[in-house]
Amino acid sequence: MAATKESSAADKHTVRIGVFIPTDCQLLDAASVDIMGSMSHEYFMMLTQMVPQAVIDLAPHVHIHYIGSVRAGEYIKVTSNESIVATNHYADAEVAPGKLDIVLVPGPDPFAVFEDAAVDWLRQQGNTPGVDILSVCTGILLCGEAGLLKGRTACGPRGLQDMIKSKGYGEKELVGHKYRWIQDGNFWSSGGVTNGNDLVAAYSRASPHFPNPIVEIVCETVEVGDRAQSYDKEMTWPAKLAEIAAEASA
């Protein structure tokens, strides 16, 4: 019996995720990966008093790489005076195209300049069969630089739709003013910041990597995935920001 269990564990599906941060990013954007991390067998093994073993056995292994333009062990800067320890430089063989299943691209400073080689790495990932790209917030700009928007329907932050259009990325349509997230082939993109949680929940429900019972338990536990894809009210924040700024300047 022990040999059978060891064999079963060895045969368990492993989901390989890369969080790609070549410059910096919003901490809340990157945190959306924790939803998928919570769908791992390793996480579910902490829930043995709450979840039946038969359900725990459904959970895949999840290996998450934090990939930057720095060497493994160095720090990637994120917002709120936080940092993430890089597990890999993007040139590492361990995270080469074909080695990952999912690449999550959290939003950087919208005026950041990216290394050509980093952009090319993302382009190759997006063009590799079997790799899904998940863009959160201003991650859409990095994905656009990598040519991943060409001919596709995409989101991006509601307040930056005109800015994205002005970049000339060749997208088929921008729908970030209507939707929290959208899928076009292997490219999934979200609106601003915490819409990344909605994106990851929707992706996980559609993905063959995560069994449905595991997805639904995690979505209930971390309380995501219950907001509609469409916004229920029109965007007001650009006007509101202008109003607040005017009052502050008075």
N, C-alpha and C positions, 0 to 999 in steps of 0.2 A: 504493500500500500504506500509506503514512504517513497519508493521509487516512482510510483505513479504520480504522486503529488509533486515531486521534484520535476518530473517530465512535464506535467501540466503547467507549472510555474515557468519553466523554460520556454514553453510554447506560447505563453501569453502574449497577446498583441502589444506592441510598444509604439506609442505615439511620440514622434520626435518633433519638438517645437522650438523654433528659434525666435527670440525677441530681438529685433534688429534696431539698434540705436547707434547710428554712426556719428552723431554729434551729441545731442541731448534730447530730452523728451519730457512731457508732462507726466508726473508720477501717477495720476489717476488713469491716464491712458494705458500705461504699462501694466497697471494693477489688474486690468481685465484678464490677463493671462492666468490669474489665480483661479478663475472659474474653471478653466480646463485642468489646471493643476489639482483642483479639488475633485476631479473626476478620476483621479489615478487610483490604482490598487493600493499604493502606499498610503494615500489619504484614507481610503475606505477601511484599511486595516485598523485605524483608530476608532472605528465606529462599530466594533464587533458587538457591543452591548445594545446597539440601536438598530442595526441592519442585519437581516438574515445572511448567513454565510453564502447561500446560493446567489444572492444579489452581489455580495462583495466579490465573488469569483468572476463576475461579469466585467468588473472594472479593468481597464488596460493599464499597463505601465505607462507612465508619462515622464519623459525626459525633457527638461527645459534648458535651453542654452540662451545665455545673455550675450549677444554678439555686438561688438563695437569696433571702433577704429583704434582701440588700444589693445595691448597684450592681455592675455588671460591673467587674472589676478589684480589687474589695475582697475581703477574706478571710472565708471560712466556717470556723468553728472545728470541728475534729474531735478525737477523743481522741488520747492519747499526745503531747501538745504539738505536734500537727500542724495544718495548715490547708490549705484548698483555695481557689484563686483562682476566684471566681465568674466565669463567662462571661456570665451573664444574671441579671437580676432576674426574678421570675416574671411580672411585668406586661409584660415586653418582647414586642413583636409577634413576634419571631423564635421564641419558644417558646409562643405562644398555642395553645389547643386546636385540633387539626387540623394543627399544624406538626411534631409529634413522632410517632414510631411506638411508642416504648417510654418509659415513665417508671419509673425505678428509685427506690424510696423506702427508703433505708438507715435503720437504727434510731436515733432520737434518744433523749435522756434520757427515760425513761418518764414523768417528771413535768413535761415541758416544756409550755408554753402556746403555742399557735400563733395567728398572726394570722388573723383571719376571712377576709381576702382570699386568703391563702395556701391555706387549707383549701378555699375556693371554687374556686381554680384547679385544685387536685387533683381535686375533684369533677367539674369540667367535663372534665378530661382523661379521667377514668374513664368518663364518659358519651359520649365522642366515638367514633363508629365507627372501627375501625381502630387504636385506641390500646390497647396492652397495659400493665397496671400490674403491676410486680413489687415486692412488699413483702418486706423483709428484717427479721427480728427484730422489734424494737419499732416498726418502720415500720408495723406493723399498727395501732398506736394512732392514728397520723396518718391512715391510710386509714379507720379507723373513724370518726374525727371528720368525715371527708369523706363519710360515708355509703356507702362502697364495700363494707362487709361485709354490708349489709342483704340478707337472703335468701340469703346465700352460705355455702358451706363454706370455712373458712379455718384457717390454722395459727397462727402466733405462737409465742413461746418456750414451751417445756414448763413452765417454772416460773411462768409468768404467765397460765396459762389461766383461773384464777379471777378474776384482776384484769381480764382482757379481758371476761369474761362480765359482771362487775359494772358495766361501762360502759354496757350497754344499747344496743349497736350494732345489734342486730337480726339477728345472723348466724344462718344456718340451723343450723350446727353448727361447733364448734371441734374440730379434730383434731390440734392441735399436740402432744398427748401421745403420738400414734401415728406421725406422719409428719414427715419433714424438710421436705417441701414438698407443696403441693396446688394444683391448678388448678380454678377455677370460672369458666367463660367467659373473659373477657379479664382476669380477676384471678388472679394467681399470688401465693402467699404462702409464706414459709418459717418455720422455727423459728429458734432463736437463732444469731446471728453467722455462723459459717462454713457453716451450712446454706444461706446465701445462695449459696454456690458451687454446691451441689447443685441449687438452684432455677434458677440461670442456665444451668447445663449442660442440665438437663431442658427448660427453655424453648427454648433454642437448637436442641435436637434436634427439637422440635415446630414451631418457627417457620418460616414460609415465607421469612423474611428471610435465613436462613443455609443454604447448601447443605450437605448431609450430609457430604461429604468434608472440607469446611472445618471443620465442627464437630468431627468425630472427630479430625482432626489436632491441633486446638487442645486438646481434652480430654486427648489423650495427652501433648501437650507440657507443659501446665501441671498435669497430673495431677489432674484433677477429673472428676466425673461417674461415678465407679465405686462410690459408696456407694449402698446400697439406699434406696428411698423410705421404707420402714418402719424404725423403730429396731429394733435387734437386742437391746436390753436396756431394762429399765424405768428411768425417771428416778430417780436417787438423790441428785442434788446438793442439793435443799433439806434433806434429812436430814443429808447430809454436811457442809453448811455450818453447820448447827446444832451438829453434833458438834465441828467445828473451833473454832467460836466459844466453845462451853462449855469446851473444853480450854484455850483461850487465856485465858479469864476466871478459870480456877481458881487 
